[in-house]
């Protein structure tokens, strides 16, 4: 079973060592440490806190329009009090193109947001890897 590390107790599979780490909003961190530098790619794998990471990165996403590699874990998101559908709506409203990464076949397949929501609604799905790319003409 992959993962099991989380800030949400219900998403932890077993007890292990505890490590305290600082948590920063990506928008604030980049403004303080990397102001003015372009950003082309964001990778997010946070075991159910995907929506929280995106909420802390909206200014960065809207300014830089980076490609985003995002593992979406619907069950852990639900246990964290979030909904993957709101996340998909955000990317759709930002005019990002969605693709799903099929690791078994070694391909990246374009997918519309309705299909993505349907795949994530399957209770057998623990997580799916997505690629969100800027779909605006003349941007990014």
C-alpha positions as CSV (number, residue, x, y, z in Angstrom):
1,X,0.0,0.0,0.0
2,X,1.7,3.3,-1.1
3,X,1.9,6.4,1.1
4,X,0.4,6.5,4.5
5,X,2.2,9.7,5.6
6,X,-0.1,12.6,6.2
7,X,-0.9,15.6,8.4
8,X,-4.5,14.1,8.7
9,X,-4.5,11.4,11.3
10,X,-7.3,9.4,9.5
11,X,-5.0,9.1,6.5
12,X,-2.1,7.4,8.3
13,X,-1.9,3.7,7.8
14,X,0.3,2.8,10.7
15,X,2.2,4.4,13.6
16,X,5.8,5.4,12.9
17,X,8.2,8.1,13.9
18,X,7.0,11.6,14.1
19,X,8.9,14.5,12.5
20,X,7.8,18.1,12.9
21,X,8.3,20.2,9.8
22,X,7.5,23.8,8.9
23,X,4.6,24.3,6.5
24,X,4.4,27.3,4.2
25,X,2.0,28.5,1.5
26,X,3.8,28.2,-1.8
27,X,2.7,31.8,-2.8
28,X,4.4,33.2,0.4
29,X,7.5,31.0,0.2
30,X,8.1,31.9,-3.5
31,X,7.5,35.6,-2.9
32,X,10.0,35.6,-0.1
33,X,12.7,33.3,-1.5
34,X,12.4,33.3,-5.3
35,X,10.7,36.6,-6.3
36,X,10.9,37.3,-10.0
37,X,12.0,33.8,-11.0
38,X,9.9,31.9,-13.5
39,X,8.2,28.7,-12.4
40,X,7.4,26.0,-15.0
41,X,6.5,22.9,-13.0
42,X,4.9,22.0,-9.7
43,X,4.8,18.4,-8.4
44,X,2.3,17.7,-5.7
45,X,1.9,14.3,-3.8
46,X,0.5,15.1,-0.4
47,X,-1.8,12.2,0.6
48,X,-5.2,14.1,0.7
49,X,-4.1,17.7,1.2
50,X,-4.1,18.5,-2.5
51,X,-6.8,21.2,-2.2
52,X,-4.9,22.8,0.6
53,X,-1.7,23.0,-1.4
54,X,-3.5,24.5,-4.4
55,X,-5.3,27.0,-2.2
56,X,-1.8,28.1,-1.0
57,X,-0.5,28.4,-4.6
58,X,-3.3,30.1,-6.5
59,X,-1.4,33.3,-7.1
60,X,1.7,31.4,-8.3
61,X,-0.5,29.2,-10.6
62,X,-2.4,32.2,-12.0
63,X,0.8,34.2,-12.5
64,X,3.2,31.6,-13.9
65,X,0.7,29.0,-15.5
66,X,3.1,26.1,-14.7
67,X,2.5,22.5,-15.7
68,X,1.3,20.7,-12.6
69,X,1.9,17.0,-11.9
70,X,-0.6,16.1,-9.2
71,X,-1.5,12.9,-7.5
72,X,-5.1,13.1,-6.4
73,X,-6.2,10.8,-3.6
74,X,-10.0,11.0,-3.4
75,X,-10.5,9.0,-0.1
76,X,-7.8,10.9,1.8
77,X,-9.1,14.2,0.4
78,X,-12.6,13.4,1.7
79,X,-11.2,12.5,5.2
80,X,-9.3,15.8,5.2
81,X,-12.6,17.6,4.5
82,X,-12.0,18.4,0.8
83,X,-13.6,17.3,-2.4
84,X,-11.6,16.4,-5.6
85,X,-14.5,17.9,-7.7
86,X,-13.7,21.4,-6.4
87,X,-10.0,20.8,-7.4
88,X,-11.0,19.7,-10.9
89,X,-13.4,22.7,-11.2
90,X,-10.5,25.1,-10.3
91,X,-8.2,23.7,-13.0
92,X,-11.1,23.8,-15.5
93,X,-11.9,27.4,-14.7
94,X,-8.2,28.3,-15.1
95,X,-8.3,26.7,-18.6
96,X,-5.9,24.0,-17.8
97,X,-5.9,20.8,-20.0
98,X,-6.1,17.6,-18.0
99,X,-4.3,14.4,-18.7
100,X,-4.1,11.2,-16.7
101,X,-0.9,9.3,-16.4
102,X,-1.4,5.6,-17.0
103,X,1.7,4.0,-15.4
104,X,0.7,0.4,-16.5
105,X,0.7,1.4,-20.2
106,X,3.4,4.1,-19.9
107,X,1.3,6.8,-21.5
108,X,-0.2,10.1,-20.8
109,X,-3.8,10.4,-22.0
110,X,-5.9,13.5,-22.4
111,X,-9.1,13.4,-20.3
112,X,-11.9,15.8,-19.9
113,X,-13.0,17.0,-16.5
114,X,-16.2,15.0,-16.4
115,X,-14.2,11.8,-17.2
116,X,-11.6,12.7,-14.5
117,X,-14.4,13.1,-11.9
118,X,-15.9,9.8,-12.9
119,X,-12.6,8.0,-12.6
120,X,-11.9,9.5,-9.2
121,X,-15.5,8.5,-8.0
122,X,-14.6,4.8,-8.4
123,X,-14.2,3.5,-4.8
124,X,-11.5,1.1,-6.0
125,X,-9.3,4.1,-6.9
126,X,-6.8,4.9,-4.2
127,X,-5.1,7.7,-6.2
128,X,-4.6,8.8,-9.8
129,X,-1.8,10.8,-11.3
130,X,-2.7,13.8,-13.4
131,X,-0.9,16.3,-15.5
132,X,-2.5,19.8,-15.8
133,X,-1.1,22.0,-18.6
134,X,-1.8,25.5,-19.5
135,X,-4.5,25.6,-22.1
136,X,-4.6,29.3,-22.7
137,X,-3.4,30.4,-26.1
138,X,-0.5,32.8,-25.9
139,X,0.2,32.1,-22.2
140,X,2.8,30.2,-20.4
